[in-house]
Amino acid sequence: MKLVLAVVQDQDRNSLQDALVEGGFHTTKLASTGGFLRAGNTTFMIGTEDDKVDDLLQLIGHHCHSRTQVMAPLSSLDGNADGYLMHPVDVEVGGATVFVLDVDQFRHF
């Protein structure tokens, strides 16, 4: 058995969740926040059998897309601009970050 943790951008959340339900995957959804852009994400915890992992990864890849977003400049509270972005920058966001973990034991109470 595997535990798949998929961190997806909130824009892809509903599409992926619907596809997971339709595909028969049981999931727990957690609200999360990215560290770099401080944007809303959703983390899906999905338990599945080993032989279904490839199907699950294809499903995630099909519903989670990268896109370009303009990142506004960060400002310093003390007026020191060292290390801070001073101009808007295009960054690639979205897609999914996926971790596949072995599960030694699973119990449902």
N, C-alpha and C positions, 0 to 999 in steps of 0.2 A: 504494500500500500504506500501511496505517496501523499504528501501534503504540498499543494502548489499555492504559493503566495504570489499574487499578481497585483502589482501597484499600477493603477491606470489613472489617467487624467479624468476629472469629473465629466468632461464632455463625452467620453466614451462609456461611462458607467451604465446608463440605461440600456444601450444597445447590447453590451456584453452581458448584463444581468439577464435580459430576456433570452439571449442565445444560450446561456448556461442552463436556464430552466428548461428551455425547449430541448436541449441536448441531454437532459437527465442528470446533470451534475448538481450535487448538493453543495451549497456555499454559504459562508458567513461573510457579511459585508461590514467593513469598518471604515469610518471616515478617517482620513489621514491628511497630513500637510507636508508638501515637499520642502526640503531645507533650502535649496538654492533660490527658487522663485517664490517661495512661501505661498504657493498656490494650492488650492484644494485638490486632493487626490482621493481615490477610493482604493482600499486594499481588500481584495477578495481572498478568503481562505477556502481552498477547495480540496476536499479529500477525495481521492480516486484510486482505482486499481492501477497497477503498473501498466497493464496493456492498453489503458485509455489515456495515458499521458500525452502521447503524440496527437491524438484527436483533440484533446483539450488545448494544447499549445497552438494548433492550427486555428481553432475557434477564437482564441485570444488574439492571435495575430491578424485574423480577418476583421475583428471588430474594434481594434485599438490602433489608431492611425497617428503618425507624426504630423505635426503642423508647425508653421513658423509663427512666432509671437514676438511682439516688440516689448522688450524689457525696459521699463522706465528707469531713469537714473536713480541711484540710491543717494540719499543725502546724509551727511554727518551731523549729529546733534551739536558737536562742539566746533563746527566750522572747519575742521581739518579734512581736506579732500584726499589725503594720501590713501591709496588703495580703493577708492570708491569710483564707480562708473559715473562719468559726468555727461555722457551722451546716450540717447536711446540706442539699444543694440538689438538686432534680430537674433533670437535664439530658437533652437528646435525643441519643441515640447511634445508631449503626447507619446503615443506608442504604449508600450507596457514594459515594466521591469518585472521579470518572473523568476522566482526561486522554486526549485523542485527539491523537496526534502524527503528522505526516507522516514517512514513511520514505523517504530518498533512495535507499538501497540495502539489499538484504537478501542475505545469503549464508549457506548452511548447509553446514558442513564435516563 
